[in-house]
Amino acid sequence: MANYAVITGTGAFVPSRVVTNKDLEWEIDTTDEWIRTRTGIRQRYIASDEEPNSYLAVQASKKALEMADVRAADLDLIIVGTLTPDMPMPSVACLVQKELGAARAGAFDLSATCSGFLYGLSIADKFVRDRRRMKVLVIGSEVLSRRVNWDDRSTCVLFGDGAGAAVVTGTREPRGILSTHLHADGRLWEFLTIRALGTAHPVTPEILDKGWQYIEMSGRDVFKNAVRALESVTWEALKANAWTPEDVDLLVCHQANMRILDYLRERLGLPEEKVFINIHKYGNTSAASIPIALDEANRSGKLRPGMNVLMVSFGGGFTWGAVAMKW
Ligand code: UT7
């Protein structure tokens, strides 16, 4: 008998400090009007020095575990999608495991930028289909504010910090995750990168002077590729499930730019209420964006049992993907 992977709990957490576009006007050469009209962003949350990635991830996880009514001690696996870990070693997942007391759980981070949560969900799906009783905690968590160059107005206004989490376990009922679709194109990595802080470049004063420790993005190239990839993976997921756009009850897309979300909505002919939007509140939180959105949709009653949910993402690498679910 086939097993299916279901999400039984969601949680999200953001730091307490809100930074509005108006606040940024004081710090850098930008305007609230430019940011709002070009991106849809109105504010973002920024972590303090006492709030590393793992702290946000733990808070989001506690909420997801509580909703799922699962004890941390019963978790089998913790997966964290992130590009801004506390440190290169150990993984954020191991720090989360320690903090939660999830003694039985394996734990690892995965590097798929803004697609990290969907990549993580697809791995959880495979484990749970194999062993129905497995309990997997999938997290997307980022502290991007530490990796943005506050002197580069074309990127620093875009990103925010936060974490989202989901508890995944099995059922015999044909619902939950129906299909997963993962893609990448490493040839285009230079359009969105943090060049240093890995092993490719030593951390020298020259490298730091060049700002290679920060996010670099060729916005227009990313935009063009994002709309193309998001549309194509959406059709791929629809086709795999014999859905038409009308069958989608809620589209939860990575929140990178309001114009990208509008483009996708128009191409699919979806009404506004079927496309979840919270970019105005959080900015682009990379791997955290989809699980934060999912949790908001869940807690606000926008997600109801039986609904067809399509999650789609795109990010540096490039990576992109989709997960289709019956909620
Ligand atoms: O999460 C991964 C996926 N990421 C994305 O999907 C992001 C995709 N890209 C984008 O969302 C957009 O490309 C941006 C929002 C990043 C930029 O929007 P754009 O319409 O492509 O603007 P642009 O970079 O072409 O810049 C247009 C103008 C420039 O001025 P000139 O050269 O026309 O005089 C920029 O200097 O806007 C200027 N500009 C700003 N002005 C005020 C750039 N950033 C700012 C700013 N405030 N913060």
Residues whose N, C-alpha, C, O or C-beta is under 5 A from the ligand:
A	BS01	UT7	D29 T30 T31 W34 R38 T39 C114 R153 S154 V157 G219 R220 V222 F223 A226 A256 N257 N284 F314 G315 G316
